[in-house]
């Protein structure tokens, strides 16, 4: 078994909640994160059928992409669809947690999965929505412990610059201190001024990992009282955002690319906007309802934009601007997440020497084409 809180930590390592858009509501919807679970059910959207399946088959936790609650509740009636879901989950002690736009924006999340399934190359973010703040941590360490402390900090997430890890700057110096009454010094004697050869270690850490890095540093550092400083930086941190844009291997006609999208996404139908004989090379994508990113796709020079839930006037705007659009549906552009999420959770749980059964609820597109 494994604690729900540990599962959440694993999820938020991949898709931190601070990546979510302001209007979104990811996270815990129902339940107690201190509960231990042995069976976890993954789904795109929590429906009554999802919860009933979980209850019948002994699943104690449901992880969804779409949040159960988007808007504040004025009432919670058992005779409404949402109320039935909530009562069923609570009565069966089922925890419900979601990762939504934070999973869209995350590296390796829905938009990267969609771009990779369509075999795009030189993939970039279509619209940046967040840039991680950076901090500099400076710590003073006795020489014999410099490697252990530095490694602990870097293993916890400090010291990453581009494609390089364990980046730091180290300076030799003399540290002074006088242990006072009640102290238990690692080096020196009470009441006597000490001078110690120390190393000043400087390294950069993302703000989201600051507490983790400091904790690792303090656990490894030999001193009773550790001297360290934290500085805010103006350096650009890692960028996150919605949608992706890249290139297919070689130019194809829009009508042929439509066939590729249908086949890769496993959908029986799509809608297309634009000249079917147009050459396609540069492709923008956004899983789910991505109509708001059409202008970003145009600005980025995309030949075609693959998304779902395209509205009539969005289609007219795209056609007027000369960009092709493929509406492959909300379901088909997001359902790709679940197998990847399952594999990720299984791997991370195994690394912790824990066990939990993870299954995917058989979601179905609610639309039927007649």
KAPE-V450328 format. One record per backbone hydrogen bond with DSSP energy under -1.0 kcal/mol. NH is the residue of the N-H (numbers start at 1). CO is the residue of the C=O. Records with the same first field share a line. If there is no record, write none. Layout:
NH->CO  CO
This chain:
2->37
4->35
5->33
7->3
8->4
9->5
10->6
11->7
12->8
13->9
15->11
19->16
20->17
24->21
27->98
29->96
30->96
35->32
37->2
40->357
41->61
42->359
43->63
51->47
52->48
53->49
54->50
55->51
56->52
57->53
59->54
60->39
61->39
62->95
63->41
64->97
66->44
80->77
84->80
85->81
86->82
87->83
88->84
89->85
90->86
91->87
92->88
93->90
94->89
95->60
96->30
97->62
98->27
99->64
103->100
104->100
105->101
106->102
109->106
110->103
113->109
114->110
115->111
116->112
117->113
118->114
119->116
120->115
121->247
124->245
126->243
127->242
129->240
130->240
132->238
135->205
136->231
137->203
138->229
139->201
140->227
141->199
143->197
145->142
146->143
149->145
150->146
151->147
152->148
153->149
154->150
155->151
157->154
158->153
159->204
161->164
164->161
167->159
169->202
171->200
173->198
175->196
177->194
183->180
191->179
192->189
194->177
196->175
198->173
199->141
200->171
201->139
202->169
203->137
205->135
207->133
209->206
210->207
213->209
214->210
215->211
216->212
217->213
218->214
219->215
220->216
221->217
229->138
231->136
233->134
240->130
242->127
244->285
245->124
246->283
247->121
248->281
252->280
254->278
255->276
257->253
258->254
259->255
260->256
261->257
262->258
263->259
264->260
265->261
267->262
271->327
273->325
278->275
280->252
283->246
284->304
285->244
286->306
290->288
293->290
294->291
297->293
298->294
299->295
300->296
301->298
302->297
303->282
304->282
305->324
306->284
307->326
308->288
315->311
316->312
317->313
318->314
319->315
320->316
321->317
323->318
324->303
325->273
326->305
327->271
328->307
333->329
335->331
337->334
341->337
342->338
343->339
344->340
345->341
346->342
347->343
348->344
349->345
350->346
351->347
353->350
354->349
357->38
359->40
361->42
363->361
